[in-house]
Amino acid sequence: MLRPINLFEYESLAKKNLSRMALDYYSGGAGDELTLRYNRVAFDRYQFRPRMLVDVSQRDLSASIVGQSLPMPILIAPMAFQCLAHPEGELATARAAQKLGTGMVLSTLSTKSLAAVASERKNIFQWFQLYVHKDRSLTQTLVEMAHSAGFSALCLTVDAPFLGKRERDCRNQFALPPGMELANLTCMADLTIAKTAGESGLFAYFTEQIDPSVTWKDLEWLQSITRLPVIVKGILRGDDAKKAVEYGARGIIVSNHGGRQLDGAIASLDALPEIVEAVGDKADILLDGGIRRGTDILKALALGAKAVLVGRPILWGLAVGGEAGVCHVLELLRDELDLAMALSGCPTIQAIDSSIIVRSSV
Ligand code: HOC
């Protein structure tokens, strides 16, 4: 078998290595999976207006997000239960991030502990993703653990007062296999994702554990218990983005949770311009949702994102080749972005601006 040449080939290969339950959980979206599709289609509506006769013999992809440096504007998105893809799970992902020198966001629902993942880090940054639990002491303990383990920012997911209805997970009665645990939570409470008749065990878990009454005040509360910068993930409107900044967010991740929450929600890329306009340079704007090509990244950066987060393709890399697979997925994206920058006359990230793209009327 030849080495995959792009992220779509990784996806096809990964499908052969994953159980039906894991594949459906990773690849599925909510409802009719409209938003899942919108995220991809949105990129096709933009075309490039490349600049010619620019010296692109040397390119520099380095970026800085919330004051933290990256060799390329690509981070690994938070994704739960990575041991479903590979026995090394989040540890393999962390090692790949370390090799490429890029940042990763670890999910609260990781299947390797945050301390173990942190021990893979040398000179890169790792952020920790949070939900607000009904039991605030649980959230507070997670924040303290992330702080002591050296995570350099908290990423608060705000688009999930309830979990979106993912029908594939419902059908499969999604549950974690025996022996796989919620590595950050089992030390605090007897929590697991168990088989639940007629519904997704994750949905049942979420409804029981996560607080749907969370408001902007809780963003203040979070900042009152930590000195770590807080990034708000899951914003799709300019006014919400402004509010997030007013309430102290240092960064905003434009995201619809990979099409897994409100089905029919706008594509992340389509929400980006309004948010960039509303926030200006008061916070760093990042984007996730549908990134599969270096040219997708270039489009997001041209619309004002400082960096992107990549989710599912990392899991495909993990399922195909563990750490090496994740490294290769990141390398493919980095190299595609590098080439796209060269061909559009942008030798640096700073040279990328909105003049290099146009929204097609077709
Ligand atoms: C604390 C429960 O973001 C997904 C993940 C996990 C959500 C459950 C969190 O499946 O989209």
Boltz pocket constraint, residues with backbone or C-beta under 6 A from the ligand:
constraints:
  - pocket:
      binder: B
      contacts: [[A, 25], [A, 78], [A, 80], [A, 108], [A, 109], [A, 131], [A, 163], [A, 202], [A, 205], [A, 206], [A, 209], [A, 210], [A, 257], [A, 260]]
      max_distance: 6.0
